[in-house]
Amino acid sequence: MVIEDKKRTAHRAVVTRVLEGDGRASRAARRSAFENAGLGEPLRTLIDKIARQPTRVTDEDIAAVLASGESEDQIFELVVCAAIGAATRQYESALHALEEALIGTKGSEHASEHPQ
């Protein structure tokens, strides 16, 4: 259990750093990229691709965001936030599924102890 606590602590530290630490992109923009919500075009298209279909990101997606006024440093930070946000949602879903499976297993074991 101690190892799992260290993993969760490390994960929280990474999330806190990318969302609250110093950066070129605003904290609000980083949070929006992390959550994949509340972004205007063309940034919304890029961030959504990062979160859902990263292999479909094109040079044109990056060029459009650059042309909209974001710097390369800002884009990099927002892409990192989007990737960590997507990974976090997957991680939390997996933990929830494992918890549900364990509860279901315990429930089945308990139910089999008292046949009707």
C-alpha positions in Angstrom: 0.0 0.0 0.0 2.9 2.4 0.7 4.1 2.1 -2.9 0.6 3.0 -4.2 0.5 6.0 -1.9 3.9 7.1 -3.3 2.6 6.7 -6.9 -0.5 8.8 -6.1 1.6 11.4 -4.4 4.0 11.6 -7.3 1.1 11.9 -9.7 -0.5 14.7 -7.8 2.9 16.5 -7.7 3.2 16.3 -11.4 -0.4 17.6 -12.0 0.1 20.4 -9.5 3.4 21.4 -11.2 2.0 21.6 -14.7 -1.1 23.4 -13.6 0.2 25.8 -10.9 3.9 26.1 -11.6 5.6 28.9 -13.5 5.1 28.8 -17.3 4.6 30.8 -20.4 0.9 29.8 -20.8 -1.5 31.1 -18.2 -2.7 28.9 -15.4 -6.2 29.2 -16.7 -5.2 28.1 -20.2 -3.2 25.2 -18.8 -6.2 24.1 -16.7 -8.5 24.3 -19.7 -6.0 22.2 -21.8 -5.7 19.7 -18.9 -9.5 19.4 -18.7 -10.0 19.6 -22.5 -12.7 22.2 -22.0 -13.3 25.9 -22.5 -10.9 26.5 -25.3 -11.4 28.6 -28.4 -10.4 27.6 -31.9 -7.9 26.6 -33.2 -6.5 25.6 -29.9 -9.6 23.5 -29.1 -8.9 21.3 -32.2 -5.3 20.7 -31.3 -5.9 20.0 -27.6 -8.9 17.7 -28.4 -6.7 15.7 -30.8 -3.9 15.5 -28.1 -6.5 14.2 -25.6 -8.4 11.8 -27.9 -6.4 11.0 -31.1 -2.8 12.1 -30.6 -1.6 10.3 -33.8 -3.8 12.6 -35.8 -2.1 15.8 -34.8 -0.7 17.5 -37.9 1.8 20.3 -38.6 -1.2 22.3 -39.8 -2.8 22.0 -36.3 0.3 23.4 -34.8 0.7 26.1 -37.4 -2.9 27.3 -36.9 -2.3 27.7 -33.2 1.0 29.5 -33.8 -0.9 31.8 -36.3 -3.5 32.6 -33.6 -0.8 34.1 -31.4 0.4 31.4 -29.1 4.1 31.0 -28.8 5.9 27.6 -29.3 6.6 27.5 -25.5 2.9 28.1 -24.8 1.9 25.4 -27.2 4.4 23.0 -25.7 3.0 23.6 -22.2 -0.6 23.3 -23.3 0.1 20.0 -25.2 1.8 18.6 -22.1 -1.2 19.7 -19.9 -3.6 18.1 -22.4 -1.6 14.8 -22.5 -1.3 14.7 -18.7 -5.0 15.5 -18.3 -6.0 12.7 -20.7 -3.7 10.3 -18.9 -5.1 11.4 -15.5 -8.6 10.7 -16.7 -7.6 7.2 -17.9 -5.7 6.5 -14.7 -8.7 7.6 -12.5 -11.0 5.5 -14.6 -8.8 2.5 -14.3 -8.6 2.9 -10.5 -12.4 3.2 -10.3 -12.8 0.1 -12.4 -10.4 -1.8 -10.2 -12.2 -0.6 -7.1 -15.5 -1.7 -8.6 -14.1 -5.1 -9.5 -12.8 -5.6 -5.9 -16.0 -4.5 -4.4 -17.9 -6.9 -6.7 -15.5 -9.7 -5.9 -15.9 -9.1 -2.2 -19.6 -8.9 -2.6 -19.7 -12.2 -4.5 -17.5 -13.9 -1.9 -19.7 -12.6 0.9 -22.9 -13.6 -0.9 -21.6 -17.2 -1.5 -21.0 -17.6 2.2 -24.7 -17.3 2.9 -26.5 -19.4 0.2 -30.3 -19.2 0.2 
